[in-house]
């Protein structure tokens, strides 16, 4: 049995109708998002402003490969029950179930008489994340360890806040065949859902990663535990705030948490993700060596040509013009090679920030060689030390921090505060060193100068203000 021509024609008409029909947005004013029963089989969508939370089990592939199927049934069922309970208790609903992943949706609770927000959607989502982390480490892991072959889990949580469109997809069963089930579902369309999912992917075990939109809308009582962060998925950076082990207030009364066992699965997963990145670095390294050889050959050719052209210039004015033109062309080609060479060192160094684990794939001596080459080439291209540090800032910080060269890392952070137009990388280990050595004042002064002189654009000014508050709080102001 297959799609007959008659079936094809009916499907063709249906697709034509769907693509021609105007999308109509319907705003809702309830505490909960629409259910699938309320959605119609058309292009009418419900528009909501919601906090979207994703929670999933870290290293679930490794967990499945090392566990019996019956054990995984217990793990998944208990994880799902826990997640649904935590979402419901905080005024949300659960959607998009899969074995190791759940989406929670939260709306503002509004007083119907005054229109005032009684409970914020973002506060509900954060409280749910706290419930999840508390239940995993103080309840679920204890029972899994005792009853499911010593297994433990850890979860990553991602949250975003914004506009979401909800619409129905799929199709109903056939009218003439009652055995055919309705195969329908609803989808949550918009960047908010996509970003929450990616933030969840990027969160480490035991970590909550939220967007700037969530942080800005939080009540003040929830804003004290967050650290500004940038994480990468592919080549794209996701800026936001992170916190770890953010338990409920009464967690200490529950005893000692049961954390996930260190089974090296995350290390395996990380190296799997870095495989392509390391291959790219090796390719760039070979290309860099080849370019160095080209550069040496070109410099020797230029020297010989200069000698030859100098002789010709002495003999004829026309020869002098020709020699000058050729010399300028050679110098242009030489600069182009140096710029390409500098670009290669830039990529190698900055990859350290995108994928920090690969820093240890190279020796400190090799990193020193690459960094020195970058500064040498940068100087030859007319860049100042500050400009070179600004271009390589996050990569240099990652490398220097790894080798505990905190004074160098801190110098780069200060330069970043003086020159970056978007954000400042407040590396925790480096700032701790700076505090212990009474050096935080220079970073504070650099950020304050940017704010006082209005050299930061309006859209990024708040990022610098928050960075200033973080550093001052660390210093004890």
N, C-alpha and C positions, 0 to 999 in steps of 0.2 A: 504493500500500500504506500502511495506517495502523494505528493501534491498534484492533483489533476489540473488540467487547463482551466476548468470551471472554478476550482478552488483558487488558482492563481489570480484569475480575473477579479474574484471577490476580494482577495487580499490586496490586490493592486488598488481597488476602489477605496478600501479602508485606509490604506497608507496615504492615498491622495487626500482623503478627507482630513486625516490627522494633521498632515503638513500644511493644508490650506487654512485650517481653522485657527482663528485668533486665540492667543493665550490670554485668559482672563484671570486676574488675581483677586482673591476674596480674602479680606482681612478678618481675623477672628479675634474675639475678645473674651476668651475663656482661660482657665488656669492650665488646660491640657491641650495638646495638639490634636488635630482631627484623627479619628480612627478610619480604617479602610472602608467601613460601612458607610461613612459620610461622603466618601469620594465618589465622583461620577466618572463614567467611562467617556470622558471628553477632555478638552484642553482647559477646563476650569481647574485652577490650582488654589490651594489655601496658602496665604502669605503670613508667616509668623516671624517674630523676632525672638530667637531662642538661644539658650546656651546648649551646645552639643558636646557631650562627653563620650569618649571612646575608652574602653578598658580592655586590654588583652593580655594573655599570658605570655611572658617572655620565654624564649627558647622552646616553644611548643612543639616544633618539629623534632628537636632533640629529645624532648620528653616522650613524644609518641614512639620514637624509634627505640627507646630504652625501657618501655613499659608494656605490659600486656594489655590487650584490648579491654579486658574486664576492669583493669585498674583505671584506664582512661575514661571508662563510663563513669566511675565514681568521681574522678577529678572534674570532668566536664559538668556533670549534674550538680555537684556541690558548688562549683564556681558559678554556674548560671543562677542557682538558687540564691547564693550570696549576693550577686550583682543585682538581681531583680529586687531583692528585699531592700538593699541599700538605696537604690534609685527611688523606689516607692516611698520609703520612710522620709525622704527629703522632697516629696512633692513632684517627682518626675515620672516619666514613663519609659519603658525599655522598648527598643526597636532594633531591627537588623541583627537577629541572633545568628551566631555561627559558633562552632565548637569552642574556640578560644577567644572569642571577641563579642562584645556587646556595645550597642550605642544607647546612651541615655539622652532624653530630651527634656529640657526644663524651660518653663515660661515664667515671666513675672506674675506674682499674685497681686491683683489690683482690687482695691476697695471699690465696689460697684457704685457706691453712693458718692464718694469724693473723687474717684479717679486716681487716688494716691497709691503708689506701689507699697504693698505691705511686706512682701518678701521678694528679693531680687533673684532672677533666674541664675545669675552667676554665683551668688552666695549658695543657692541650693546645690549647684554643680560641685563647688568646692567642698561643701559639707559631705556630699556623696563620696567624693574622692577620699576624704578623711575616713569615712566609714569603711570604704573598701580596703584601704591600707591597714586599718586597725583590725578588721575581721580576718584578713589574710594572715597577718603575722601573730595575732593573739588567739585565733580560733581555728581557721581552716587548716593552716600548716601543721598545727598540733595534731589534729585528727588524721590528716593525710599521713603524717610521719608514723603515727601509731597503728593505723589501720590499712594503709595502702603501700606496703613494701618500703617504708621509709621515705616516700616521695615528699617533696616540698615544691612550692611554686612561688613566683614573684610576678607582679603585674606592672605594666607601664600605662599611664593615664594621660590623655591629651584632651584639652578643652579649648573651644573657641566660641565666640558670641557674635551674632549678627543675624541678617535676614536669611530665611530659608523658605523655599517653595516646596509644598507637598502635593504630589499628584499621583494618580493611579496608573499602573501599568499592567500588562498581561491581557487575558481574555477570559470571558465566562464560558462555562460548559455548553455543549450543544443542546438546544431545546428538545430535539427528538431522541436524545440519548441521555437518560438520567444518570447513567454510570460515569459520564464524563464530569470530572470535578472542575470547579472554577479555579483557574490558574491565574490569580491576580495578586498583586502586592502594591505597596506604595513606595515611592522613591523620594529622597530628600535632596532637592537640587539647590546648589549654590556653593560658593567658596567656603562658607562657614563649616559645612559638613566635611568638605574635602580637607580643609586645614586641620580640623579637629582630629581626623583620621591620621593625617601625616604627623601631627604633634604626638599622637599616641605611638606611632611607629618609632619616632625619634626619642621618646622617653626611655630612660634606663629602668631596670627593675627597681621597684620601690620609689619611683620618681613621678612627680606630677609636672607636666609641661603645659603652660597656658599661654595664650596669645596676649598681645598688648591690649586688645579690645576687652578681654576678660579682666585683666589687671586694672584697667582704668575704670571699670564699672563696679569693682568690688567694694563692699563696705569697708571702712577703715579697719575694723577689727580683724579682717582677714589679710591685710596688706603687709604684715610685719615679717613674714617668714620667707619672702621670695628673693631670689637672686636673678639679676638680669643675665640673659644667656642668648647665644646664637648657635643654632645647630643646622647641619647641612643634610639635605637629601638630594643626592646627585650633585649638580652644580648650583642648586638654589639654596639660599640661606633663609632659615625661619627664625625670626627674632621673637623673643618672648621672655618668660620668667619661669624658673624652676624651683622646686623644693623637694626634699626627700623625707620619707618616714614622718609625714605630717599626720600624726595620729589624733584621735579624739581626746578631749581633755582628761577623761578618766582612765586612759590607757595604762598609766603607771600602776593603777590599782589591780590590773589584770595579771601582773607578774612579768616574767621575761618574755619578750617576743621570740617566736620561732621563725628565723629567717631562712631563705632558700639556701640549699647546700651549694657550695662552690664546686660545681662539677665540670668546670672549664668549657661548658657548652657555649657560653657567650663569647669566649675567646675564639672558639672554632667558628662561630657565626661571623665574628668581626673579621677574621682573616679571610673568610669566604667573600665578604663584601669588599675587602681591600685588594683582592686578587687582581682585579682589572686596574685598580689605581696603581699598584706596584708595577704592573706590566708597563703602564704608561710612563711611570718614572724611569724605568729601565730604558725605555725607548728614547725618552728625552735625554737621558744621560749619554747614550750612544750618539745621539744627534749633537749634543753639546761637544763631545770629543771631536766629532767630525768637523764641526764649525771652528773649533780651536785650530785644527790643522789648516783649514781653509784660510783662517785669519793670518796664521804665520806665513803661509805661502804668499798671500796677497801683500802682506807688509814687505816681504823680501822683493816681490815684483815691483812694488811701489818705490822701494829704495833704488833698485837698478834703473827703473825708468827715470827717476829723478836725476840720477847721474847722467844717463844718456841724454835726457832732455836739456840738462844744464849745458852740455857740450854743444848741442844743436842751437840752443838759444844764443850762445856766444858767437855763433857763425851767422845767424840770420834772425831778424826781428820776427819774421813770419813763423820761423821755427819756435820762437819763444811763445808766441800766442798759442800755437798748437800744443806745445808742452804744457802750458798753463791749463788749457782746456782738458787735456788728458789727465793732468794731475788732479784737477777738481773732480773729474769723474771718478778717478780711483779713490779719492778721499770720501766721496759720496758713497761709493760701494763699501768702503771700509766702515764707514759709520753705520750703514744699513746692517752689515754683518754684526757689528757690536750691539746694535739695538736688538737684533734677533737673538743674539747670545744672551743679552741681559734679560730679554723676555723669557728665555728658557730657564735661567736661574730663578726668575720671579715665580714661574709656575712651580718649580721644584720646591722652593721654600714655602710658598703659600699653601701648598698641598698639605703641609704639616698641620695647618689649622683645620682644613676640611676633614682630614682623617688622622687624628692625633696618634693612633697606634703605630702608624708606619714610621714615625720619627725614629724609633729604636731599630728599624730595619737597616739604618746606616750608622756607621761609627761617628763619634764626635769629631774625629779628624777629618772625615769626609764632609761633614756639615760645615766645619770651619773653612775648608777649602772652597766649598760652594758659596758660603756667605762672603768670604773675602773677595772672591771673584765678582760677586754681584756688586760690592761696594767699589771695587776697582773700575769695573765697566761703567757703573753709574757716574763715578767721578769723571771718567773720560768723556761721557756723554753730556757733562755739564750739570749734573744733579748735585745738590748739596747733600751732606750727611743726613740732615733732617728729612729732605725729600725722599731719599732712598729708604730710610726707616719707615716713613709714612706709607710708601708703596708696599713694603714687605711686612708691615706691622704685626698682623695676627700670626703669620707664619713664624716670624722671629720670636714672638712671645712664647709660642708653643715649644719651639726648639730649646730656647734658653731655659724655660721652666723645667723641661724634661731633664736637662743636665744640671739643674739647680744653680744656674747662672743668674740669680735673681736680680742682681744689680743691673745687668744688661737688659733683662726683661722689663724691669721697672723704668729704665731710661726710654725704652720703646713705648711703654704705656703713656708716659708723660708727653712724648712726641705725638702720639696718637690723639691725646687730649688737645694738643695745640693745633693740629692740622686736619683731623678727620672731620668730615661734614655730616656724618650720620650717627656714629656711636663711639663709645670708648670701651675697650675690652678689659673689664675689671677682673683680671685673673686672680683667683682667691689666694693661691700659694704665694704669688709675688707680692700682693698687698699685705699679706701677713708678715712677710720679710720686711717690707717697707715700714710697717708699723713698729716692729721690733727694733728697727734701726733709725727711728725718728725721721723718716723721710717723706711721710704722707703729705706734708705741707706743700711740697712742690707740685704734686698732682692737683691738690685743692686749688692752688693759685692759678694753675694752667686752665682748669675748667671755669673758674670764676672770671678770668680775663675774657674767655670766649663769650660768656653770658653777658658781662658788662659791656663789651664792645659790640655785641649783637653780630658776631661773625658766624653764628649758627642760624640756619633757616628756621622759620617759625614752626614748621611741621616736625623738626627734630629737636627743638629747644627743650621739650619736656624730657627727652631721653638724657640730655646733658644735666638737667636739673636733678633728675633721679639719680644719676651717677654721682653728682656732687653730694647728695644726701647720704648715699651709701658710704662714700669715703669718709665723710665727716662723722657719721655714726661709728665707723670702725676706729677712727682716731679718738672718739669719745666726746665729740661736741654735743 
